[in-house]
Amino acid sequence: MNTRTPLQETILALGLEDLIPLPEIAATVRVQQLVDPESVLTEVSSALISLLQEGQIQVWSGHWSDEPEVLDRVAALELLVVQEQYEFNSPADLARRVYYVNVENLRVDEEQT
């Protein structure tokens, strides 16, 4: 059994609500209270990567005005380290918004996409 950090638990709890855009989780007050404000993006990215590798979340992406689609793990890992993906209206976010979801809320077989 894995011991999760409070940040990971918060990310999983928020992911039960819906597809959560990365900028939203980075800006969440609860998250900011859990980590040093200067390292929010690094710590959130690291926590998301860990949860993805454990199979606890899935990562979705698409233009902000379109329905997003689930990503395979390789594509997801590439986007989770892009700092601009954690800022609303950044060039990366406007081109392709990235979301995560707790798999207890929604899970799509990656082979179907």
N, CA, C and O atoms as a GROMACS GRO file, in nm:
protein
  452
    1MET      N    1   0.083  -0.118   0.000
    1MET     CA    2   0.000   0.000   0.000
    1MET      C    3   0.088   0.125   0.000
    1MET      O    4   0.182   0.135   0.079
    2ASN      N    5   0.057   0.219  -0.088
    2ASN     CA    6   0.134   0.342  -0.097
    2ASN      C    7   0.086   0.444   0.004
    2ASN      O    8  -0.034   0.456   0.031
    3THR      N    9   0.181   0.516   0.061
    3THR     CA   10   0.147   0.627   0.148
    3THR      C   11   0.148   0.753   0.063
    3THR      O   12   0.250   0.788   0.003
    4ARG      N   13   0.036   0.819   0.059
    4ARG     CA   14   0.024   0.937  -0.024
    4ARG      C   15   0.051   1.063   0.059
    4ARG      O   16   0.024   1.067   0.179
    5THR      N   17   0.104   1.163  -0.008
    5THR     CA   18   0.126   1.292   0.056
    5THR      C   19  -0.008   1.367   0.063
    5THR      O   20  -0.101   1.334  -0.010
    6PRO      N   21  -0.017   1.467   0.150
    6PRO     CA   22  -0.139   1.549   0.152
    6PRO      C   23  -0.168   1.614   0.017
    6PRO      O   24  -0.285   1.629  -0.021
    7LEU      N   25  -0.065   1.651  -0.055
    7LEU     CA   26  -0.085   1.709  -0.189
    7LEU      C   27  -0.148   1.606  -0.282
    7LEU      O   28  -0.243   1.638  -0.353
    8GLN      N   29  -0.096   1.484  -0.283
    8GLN     CA   30  -0.154   1.379  -0.368
    8GLN      C   31  -0.298   1.350  -0.328
    8GLN      O   32  -0.383   1.331  -0.416
    9GLU      N   33  -0.327   1.347  -0.200
    9GLU     CA   34  -0.464   1.322  -0.154
    9GLU      C   35  -0.557   1.433  -0.200
    9GLU      O   36  -0.670   1.406  -0.242
   10THR      N   37  -0.511   1.558  -0.194
   10THR     CA   38  -0.592   1.671  -0.242
   10THR      C   39  -0.617   1.661  -0.391
   10THR      O   40  -0.729   1.683  -0.437
   11ILE      N   41  -0.515   1.627  -0.466
   11ILE     CA   42  -0.529   1.611  -0.611
   11ILE      C   43  -0.630   1.501  -0.642
   11ILE      O   44  -0.715   1.519  -0.729
   12LEU      N   45  -0.621   1.389  -0.574
   12LEU     CA   46  -0.715   1.279  -0.596
   12LEU      C   47  -0.858   1.320  -0.559
   12LEU      O   48  -0.952   1.287  -0.630
   13ALA      N   49  -0.874   1.391  -0.447
   13ALA     CA   50  -1.007   1.433  -0.404
   13ALA      C   51  -1.069   1.529  -0.505
   13ALA      O   52  -1.187   1.515  -0.538
   14LEU      N   53  -0.993   1.625  -0.553
   14LEU     CA   54  -1.046   1.718  -0.653
   14LEU      C   55  -1.079   1.647  -0.783
   14LEU      O   56  -1.175   1.682  -0.851
   15GLY      N   57  -0.999   1.547  -0.817
   15GLY     CA   58  -1.021   1.472  -0.940
   15GLY      C   59  -1.146   1.386  -0.938
   15GLY      O   60  -1.186   1.332  -1.042
   16LEU      N   61  -1.208   1.373  -0.822
   16LEU     CA   62  -1.335   1.300  -0.814
   16LEU      C   63  -1.451   1.384  -0.864
   16LEU      O   64  -1.558   1.331  -0.895
   17GLU      N   65  -1.431   1.516  -0.872
   17GLU     CA   66  -1.539   1.607  -0.909
   17GLU      C   67  -1.565   1.610  -1.059
   17GLU      O   68  -1.681   1.615  -1.101
   18ASP      N   69  -1.461   1.608  -1.140
   18ASP     CA   70  -1.475   1.626  -1.284
   18ASP      C   71  -1.336   1.620  -1.346
   18ASP      O   72  -1.238   1.588  -1.278
   19LEU      N   73  -1.328   1.650  -1.474
   19LEU     CA   74  -1.198   1.672  -1.536
   19LEU      C   75  -1.147   1.806  -1.484
   19LEU      O   76  -1.215   1.908  -1.499
   20ILE      N   77  -1.030   1.808  -1.424
   20ILE     CA   78  -0.976   1.928  -1.363
   20ILE      C   79  -0.864   1.983  -1.451
   20ILE      O   80  -0.765   1.914  -1.476
   21PRO      N   81  -0.877   2.108  -1.499
   21PRO     CA   82  -0.768   2.167  -1.577
   21PRO      C   83  -0.644   2.186  -1.490
   21PRO      O   84  -0.656   2.220  -1.372
   22LEU      N   85  -0.527   2.164  -1.546
   22LEU     CA   86  -0.404   2.179  -1.468
   22LEU      C   87  -0.391   2.318  -1.405
   22LEU      O   88  -0.346   2.327  -1.290
   23PRO      N   89  -0.428   2.427  -1.474
   23PRO     CA   90  -0.417   2.558  -1.407
   23PRO      C   91  -0.506   2.569  -1.283
   23PRO      O   92  -0.472   2.640  -1.188
   24GLU      N   93  -0.617   2.500  -1.284
   24GLU     CA   94  -0.706   2.506  -1.168
   24GLU      C   95  -0.643   2.439  -1.046
   24GLU      O   96  -0.650   2.493  -0.936
   25ILE      N   97  -0.584   2.324  -1.065
   25ILE     CA   98  -0.522   2.256  -0.950
   25ILE      C   99  -0.403   2.336  -0.900
   25ILE      O  100  -0.378   2.342  -0.780
   26ALA      N  101  -0.329   2.397  -0.991
   26ALA     CA  102  -0.212   2.475  -0.949
   26ALA      C  103  -0.254   2.599  -0.870
   26ALA      O  104  -0.180   2.645  -0.784
   27ALA      N  105  -0.371   2.652  -0.899
   27ALA     CA  106  -0.418   2.773  -0.833
   27ALA      C  107  -0.505   2.746  -0.710
   27ALA      O  108  -0.541   2.839  -0.638
   28THR      N  109  -0.539   2.623  -0.687
   28THR     CA  110  -0.628   2.589  -0.576
   28THR      C  111  -0.566   2.629  -0.444
   28THR      O  112  -0.450   2.597  -0.415
   29VAL      N  113  -0.642   2.699  -0.364
   29VAL     CA  114  -0.592   2.746  -0.235
   29VAL      C  115  -0.545   2.629  -0.150
   29VAL      O  116  -0.443   2.640  -0.082
   30ARG      N  117  -0.619   2.519  -0.152
   30ARG     CA  118  -0.578   2.404  -0.070
   30ARG      C  119  -0.441   2.355  -0.110
   30ARG      O  120  -0.361   2.317  -0.025
   31VAL      N  121  -0.412   2.357  -0.240
   31VAL     CA  122  -0.281   2.312  -0.285
   31VAL      C  123  -0.175   2.413  -0.242
   31VAL      O  124  -0.068   2.375  -0.195
   32GLN      N  125  -0.205   2.540  -0.257
   32GLN     CA  126  -0.107   2.642  -0.220
   32GLN      C  127  -0.075   2.638  -0.071
   32GLN      O  128   0.034   2.677  -0.031
   33GLN      N  129  -0.167   2.593   0.010
   33GLN     CA  130  -0.140   2.581   0.152
   33GLN      C  131  -0.055   2.458   0.183
   33GLN      O  132   0.002   2.448   0.292
   34LEU      N  133  -0.046   2.367   0.091
   34LEU     CA  134   0.027   2.243   0.113
   34LEU      C  135   0.173   2.250   0.068
   34LEU      O  136   0.256   2.170   0.111
   35VAL      N  137   0.204   2.345  -0.017
   35VAL     CA  138   0.340   2.354  -0.071
   35VAL      C  139   0.388   2.499  -0.068
   35VAL      O  140   0.308   2.592  -0.056
   36ASP      N  141   0.516   2.516  -0.077
   36ASP     CA  142   0.578   2.648  -0.084
   36ASP      C  143   0.528   2.715  -0.214
   36ASP      O  144   0.539   2.655  -0.321
   37PRO      N  145   0.475   2.837  -0.206
   37PRO     CA  146   0.423   2.904  -0.326
   37PRO      C  147   0.523   2.910  -0.442
   37PRO      O  148   0.482   2.910  -0.558
   38GLU      N  149   0.650   2.914  -0.413
   38GLU     CA  150   0.750   2.923  -0.519
   38GLU      C  151   0.774   2.789  -0.589
   38GLU      O  152   0.836   2.785  -0.695
   39SER      N  153   0.727   2.680  -0.529
   39SER     CA  154   0.749   2.548  -0.590
   39SER      C  155   0.618   2.477  -0.626
   39SER      O  156   0.618   2.356  -0.648
   40VAL      N  157   0.508   2.552  -0.631
   40VAL     CA  158   0.377   2.491  -0.659
   40VAL      C  159   0.379   2.411  -0.788
   40VAL      O  160   0.340   2.294  -0.790
   41LEU      N  161   0.425   2.472  -0.896
   41LEU     CA  162   0.419   2.403  -1.026
   41LEU      C  163   0.504   2.277  -1.027
   41LEU      O  164   0.462   2.174  -1.080
   42THR      N  165   0.621   2.284  -0.971
   42THR     CA  166   0.710   2.168  -0.967
   42THR      C  167   0.650   2.056  -0.883
   42THR      O  168   0.652   1.940  -0.923
   43GLU      N  169   0.598   2.091  -0.766
   43GLU     CA  170   0.543   1.988  -0.677
   43GLU      C  171   0.413   1.929  -0.730
   43GLU      O  172   0.390   1.809  -0.717
   44VAL      N  173   0.327   2.012  -0.789
   44VAL     CA  174   0.202   1.961  -0.847
   44VAL      C  175   0.235   1.869  -0.964
   44VAL      O  176   0.178   1.761  -0.976
   45SER      N  177   0.327   1.911  -1.049
   45SER     CA  178   0.367   1.828  -1.163
   45SER      C  179   0.421   1.694  -1.115
   45SER      O  180   0.384   1.589  -1.169
   46SER      N  181   0.507   1.696  -1.016
   46SER     CA  182   0.566   1.573  -0.962
   46SER      C  183   0.458   1.483  -0.903
   46SER      O  184   0.460   1.362  -0.925
   47ALA      N  185   0.365   1.541  -0.829
   47ALA     CA  186   0.257   1.462  -0.768
   47ALA      C  187   0.168   1.400  -0.875
   47ALA      O  188   0.130   1.284  -0.864
   48LEU      N  189   0.136   1.477  -0.979
   48LEU     CA  190   0.052   1.423  -1.088
   48LEU      C  191   0.124   1.310  -1.160
   48LEU      O  192   0.063   1.208  -1.192
   49ILE      N  193   0.252   1.326  -1.187
   49ILE     CA  194   0.328   1.221  -1.254
   49ILE      C  195   0.329   1.094  -1.171
   49ILE      O  196   0.310   0.984  -1.224
   50SER      N  197   0.350   1.108  -1.043
   50SER     CA  198   0.350   0.992  -0.954
   50SER      C  199   0.214   0.921  -0.956
   50SER      O  200   0.208   0.799  -0.964
   51LEU      N  201   0.107   0.999  -0.947
   51LEU     CA  202  -0.028   0.941  -0.948
   51LEU      C  203  -0.061   0.876  -1.082
   51LEU      O  204  -0.128   0.773  -1.087
   52LEU      N  205  -0.012   0.936  -1.191
   52LEU     CA  206  -0.032   0.876  -1.324
   52LEU      C  207   0.041   0.743  -1.332
   52LEU      O  208  -0.014   0.645  -1.382
   53GLN      N  209   0.164   0.738  -1.285
   53GLN     CA  210   0.242   0.615  -1.291
   53GLN      C  211   0.182   0.505  -1.204
   53GLN      O  212   0.198   0.387  -1.233
   54GLU      N  213   0.114   0.544  -1.097
   54GLU     CA  214   0.045   0.447  -1.011
   54GLU      C  215  -0.089   0.404  -1.069
   54GLU      O  216  -0.151   0.310  -1.017
   55GLY      N  217  -0.135   0.470  -1.175
   55GLY     CA  218  -0.264   0.438  -1.234
   55GLY      C  219  -0.382   0.497  -1.159
   55GLY      O  220  -0.496   0.452  -1.176
   56GLN      N  221  -0.358   0.599  -1.077
   56GLN     CA  222  -0.464   0.661  -0.998
   56GLN      C  223  -0.536   0.774  -1.071
   56GLN      O  224  -0.648   0.809  -1.035
   57ILE      N  225  -0.471   0.830  -1.174
   57ILE     CA  226  -0.533   0.936  -1.254
   57ILE      C  227  -0.514   0.905  -1.401
   57ILE      O  228  -0.429   0.825  -1.439
   58GLN      N  229  -0.596   0.971  -1.482
   58GLN     CA  230  -0.574   0.974  -1.626
   58GLN      C  231  -0.562   1.120  -1.666
   58GLN      O  232  -0.615   1.209  -1.599
   59VAL      N  233  -0.491   1.144  -1.774
   59VAL     CA  234  -0.470   1.278  -1.825
   59VAL      C  235  -0.542   1.290  -1.958
   59VAL      O  236  -0.534   1.201  -2.043
   60TRP      N  237  -0.613   1.400  -1.973
   60TRP     CA  238  -0.693   1.429  -2.093
   60TRP      C  239  -0.643   1.559  -2.152
   60TRP      O  240  -0.580   1.639  -2.083
   61SER      N  241  -0.671   1.580  -2.280
   61SER     CA  242  -0.628   1.704  -2.343
   61SER      C  243  -0.713   1.734  -2.465
   61SER      O  244  -0.772   1.645  -2.526
   62GLY      N  245  -0.719   1.861  -2.497
   62GLY     CA  246  -0.788   1.908  -2.616
   62GLY      C  247  -0.796   2.058  -2.614
   62GLY      O  248  -0.769   2.120  -2.511
   63HIS      N  249  -0.833   2.118  -2.725
   63HIS     CA  250  -0.854   2.262  -2.729
   63HIS      C  251  -0.959   2.297  -2.625
   63HIS      O  252  -1.054   2.222  -2.608
   64TRP      N  253  -0.944   2.408  -2.556
   64TRP     CA  254  -1.032   2.443  -2.444
   64TRP      C  255  -1.179   2.446  -2.483
   64TRP      O  256  -1.265   2.426  -2.397
   65SER      N  257  -1.210   2.471  -2.611
   65SER     CA  258  -1.350   2.479  -2.652
   65SER      C  259  -1.406   2.345  -2.701
   65SER      O  260  -1.524   2.336  -2.732
   66ASP      N  261  -1.322   2.243  -2.708
   66ASP     CA  262  -1.363   2.112  -2.757
   66ASP      C  263  -1.366   2.010  -2.644
   66ASP      O  264  -1.313   2.034  -2.536
   67GLU      N  265  -1.429   1.896  -2.670
   67GLU     CA  266  -1.426   1.786  -2.574
   67GLU      C  267  -1.285   1.727  -2.572
   67GLU      O  268  -1.231   1.691  -2.676
   68PRO      N  269  -1.226   1.716  -2.454
   68PRO     CA  270  -1.092   1.657  -2.447
   68PRO      C  271  -1.097   1.506  -2.466
   68PRO      O  272  -1.202   1.443  -2.452
   69GLU      N  273  -0.981   1.449  -2.496
   69GLU     CA  274  -0.968   1.305  -2.512
   69GLU      C  275  -0.857   1.255  -2.419
   69GLU      O  276  -0.762   1.327  -2.390
   70VAL      N  277  -0.872   1.131  -2.375
   70VAL     CA  278  -0.772   1.073  -2.286
   70VAL      C  279  -0.642   1.052  -2.364
   70VAL      O  280  -0.643   1.018  -2.482
   71LEU      N  281  -0.531   1.074  -2.295
   71LEU     CA  282  -0.398   1.058  -2.355
   71LEU      C  283  -0.335   0.929  -2.308
   71LEU      O  284  -0.366   0.879  -2.200
   72ASP      N  285  -0.247   0.874  -2.391
   72ASP     CA  286  -0.168   0.761  -2.344
   72ASP      C  287  -0.064   0.815  -2.245
   72ASP      O  288  -0.042   0.936  -2.239
   73ARG      N  289  -0.003   0.727  -2.170
   73ARG     CA  290   0.088   0.771  -2.062
   73ARG      C  291   0.208   0.849  -2.114
   73ARG      O  292   0.252   0.944  -2.048
   74VAL      N  293   0.261   0.811  -2.228
   74VAL     CA  294   0.378   0.882  -2.281
   74VAL      C  295   0.342   1.026  -2.312
   74VAL      O  296   0.414   1.118  -2.272
   75ALA      N  297   0.232   1.047  -2.383
   75ALA     CA  298   0.189   1.183  -2.416
   75ALA      C  299   0.154   1.262  -2.290
   75ALA      O  300   0.184   1.381  -2.280
   76ALA      N  301   0.091   1.194  -2.195
   76ALA     CA  302   0.054   1.260  -2.070
   76ALA      C  303   0.178   1.306  -1.994
   76ALA      O  304   0.182   1.419  -1.946
   77LEU      N  305   0.277   1.220  -1.984
   77LEU     CA  306   0.400   1.256  -1.913
   77LEU      C  307   0.468   1.376  -1.977
   77LEU      O  308   0.522   1.463  -1.908
   78GLU      N  309   0.466   1.382  -2.110
   78GLU     CA  310   0.528   1.494  -2.180
   78GLU      C  311   0.459   1.626  -2.145
   78GLU      O  312   0.526   1.728  -2.126
   79LEU      N  313   0.326   1.625  -2.134
   79LEU     CA  314   0.252   1.748  -2.106
   79LEU      C  315   0.255   1.787  -1.959
   79LEU      O  316   0.247   1.905  -1.926
   80LEU      N  317   0.266   1.690  -1.870
   80LEU     CA  318   0.265   1.720  -1.726
   80LEU      C  319   0.389   1.797  -1.680
   80LEU      O  320   0.388   1.855  -1.571
   81VAL      N  321   0.494   1.798  -1.759
   81VAL     CA  322   0.615   1.871  -1.721
   81VAL      C  323   0.625   2.008  -1.788
   81VAL      O  324   0.721   2.082  -1.763
   82VAL      N  325   0.528   2.043  -1.872
   82VAL     CA  326   0.529   2.173  -1.940
   82VAL      C  327   0.471   2.278  -1.845
   82VAL      O  328   0.350   2.278  -1.818
   83GLN      N  329   0.555   2.367  -1.796
   83GLN     CA  330   0.512   2.467  -1.698
   83GLN      C  331   0.396   2.553  -1.748
   83GLN      O  332   0.308   2.587  -1.669
   84GLU      N  333   0.394   2.590  -1.875
   84GLU     CA  334   0.287   2.674  -1.930
   84GLU      C  335   0.150   2.606  -1.923
   84GLU      O  336   0.048   2.674  -1.926
   85GLN      N  337   0.147   2.473  -1.914
   85GLN     CA  338   0.018   2.403  -1.907
   85GLN      C  339  -0.053   2.430  -1.775
   85GLN      O  340  -0.173   2.403  -1.762
   86TYR      N  341   0.018   2.483  -1.677
   86TYR     CA  342  -0.038   2.510  -1.545
   86TYR      C  343  -0.085   2.655  -1.530
   86TYR      O  344  -0.116   2.699  -1.419
   87GLU      N  345  -0.089   2.730  -1.642
   87GLU     CA  346  -0.130   2.870  -1.640
   87GLU      C  347  -0.243   2.890  -1.740
   87GLU      O  348  -0.227   2.865  -1.859
   88PHE      N  349  -0.361   2.937  -1.690
   88PHE     CA  350  -0.470   2.968  -1.781
   88PHE      C  351  -0.424   3.076  -1.880
   88PHE      O  352  -0.354   3.169  -1.844
   89ASN      N  353  -0.466   3.060  -2.005
   89ASN     CA  354  -0.442   3.156  -2.113
   89ASN      C  355  -0.296   3.169  -2.156
   89ASN      O  356  -0.261   3.262  -2.228
   90SER      N  357  -0.211   3.078  -2.113
   90SER     CA  358  -0.075   3.076  -2.166
   90SER      C  359  -0.084   3.022  -2.309
   90SER      O  360  -0.184   2.961  -2.344
   91PRO      N  361   0.017   3.044  -2.391
   91PRO     CA  362   0.012   2.989  -2.528
   91PRO      C  363  -0.012   2.838  -2.530
   91PRO      O  364  -0.089   2.788  -2.613
   92ALA      N  365   0.052   2.764  -2.439
   92ALA     CA  366   0.032   2.618  -2.436
   92ALA      C  367  -0.111   2.584  -2.397
   92ALA      O  368  -0.171   2.494  -2.456
   93ASP      N  369  -0.166   2.653  -2.297
   93ASP     CA  370  -0.302   2.626  -2.250
   93ASP      C  371  -0.405   2.662  -2.358
   93ASP      O  372  -0.502   2.589  -2.377
   94LEU      N  373  -0.384   2.772  -2.427
   94LEU     CA  374  -0.479   2.812  -2.532
   94LEU      C  375  -0.476   2.716  -2.651
   94LEU      O  376  -0.578   2.695  -2.716
   95ALA      N  377  -0.360   2.659  -2.679
   95ALA     CA  378  -0.348   2.565  -2.790
   95ALA      C  379  -0.405   2.428  -2.754
   95ALA      O  380  -0.468   2.362  -2.837
   96ARG      N  381  -0.380   2.387  -2.629
   96ARG     CA  382  -0.418   2.252  -2.588
   96ARG      C  383  -0.429   2.247  -2.436
   96ARG      O  384  -0.327   2.236  -2.367
   97ARG      N  385  -0.549   2.254  -2.385
   97ARG     CA  386  -0.567   2.249  -2.239
   97ARG      C  387  -0.551   2.105  -2.191
   97ARG      O  388  -0.594   2.010  -2.257
   98VAL      N  389  -0.487   2.090  -2.075
   98VAL     CA  390  -0.461   1.958  -2.018
   98VAL      C  391  -0.541   1.945  -1.888
   98VAL      O  392  -0.546   2.038  -1.807
   99TYR      N  393  -0.604   1.829  -1.871
   99TYR     CA  394  -0.688   1.800  -1.755
   99TYR      C  395  -0.641   1.669  -1.693
   99TYR      O  396  -0.571   1.590  -1.756
  100TYR      N  397  -0.680   1.648  -1.568
  100TYR     CA  398  -0.662   1.516  -1.507
  100TYR      C  399  -0.793   1.478  -1.441
  100TYR      O  400  -0.878   1.563  -1.415
  101VAL      N  401  -0.809   1.349  -1.416
  101VAL     CA  402  -0.926   1.298  -1.346
  101VAL      C  403  -0.885   1.178  -1.262
  101VAL      O  404  -0.801   1.098  -1.304
  102ASN      N  405  -0.944   1.166  -1.146
  102ASN     CA  406  -0.925   1.048  -1.061
  102ASN      C  407  -0.995   0.932  -1.131
  102ASN      O  408  -1.111   0.945  -1.171
  103VAL      N  409  -0.928   0.819  -1.146
  103VAL     CA  410  -0.988   0.707  -1.219
  103VAL      C  411  -1.106   0.646  -1.145
  103VAL      O  412  -1.182   0.568  -1.204
  104GLU      N  413  -1.123   0.679  -1.016
  104GLU     CA  414  -1.243   0.634  -0.946
  104GLU      C  415  -1.366   0.711  -0.993
  104GLU      O  416  -1.479   0.666  -0.973
  105ASN      N  417  -1.345   0.826  -1.055
  105ASN     CA  418  -1.453   0.907  -1.110
  105ASN      C  419  -1.478   0.868  -1.256
  105ASN      O  420  -1.593   0.846  -1.296
  106LEU      N  421  -1.372   0.858  -1.333
  106LEU     CA  422  -1.384   0.832  -1.476
  106LEU      C  423  -1.257   0.762  -1.522
  106LEU      O  424  -1.146   0.807  -1.495
  107ARG      N  425  -1.276   0.652  -1.592
  107ARG     CA  426  -1.163   0.580  -1.651
  107ARG      C  427  -1.203   0.538  -1.792
  107ARG      O  428  -1.307   0.476  -1.813
  108VAL      N  429  -1.117   0.572  -1.886
  108VAL     CA  430  -1.137   0.532  -2.025
  108VAL      C  431  -1.020   0.444  -2.062
  108VAL      O  432  -0.905   0.478  -2.034
  109ASP      N  433  -1.047   0.333  -2.125
  109ASP     CA  434  -0.942   0.244  -2.170
  109ASP      C  435  -0.861   0.318  -2.276
  109ASP      O  436  -0.915   0.358  -2.379
  110GLU      N  437  -0.732   0.337  -2.251
  110GLU     CA  438  -0.646   0.411  -2.343
  110GLU      C  439  -0.640   0.347  -2.480
  110GLU      O  440  -0.612   0.416  -2.578
  111GLU      N  441  -0.664   0.216  -2.490
  111GLU     CA  442  -0.659   0.148  -2.618
  111GLU      C  443  -0.779   0.184  -2.705
  111GLU      O  444  -0.774   0.164  -2.827
  112GLN      N  445  -0.887   0.236  -2.645
  112GLN     CA  446  -1.005   0.274  -2.721
  112GLN      C  447  -0.988   0.410  -2.787
  112GLN      O  448  -1.068   0.447  -2.873
  113THR      N  449  -0.886   0.487  -2.748
  113THR     CA  450  -0.871   0.621  -2.800
  113THR      C  451  -0.782   0.624  -2.921
  113THR      O  452  -0.758   0.730  -2.978
   0.00000   0.00000   0.00000
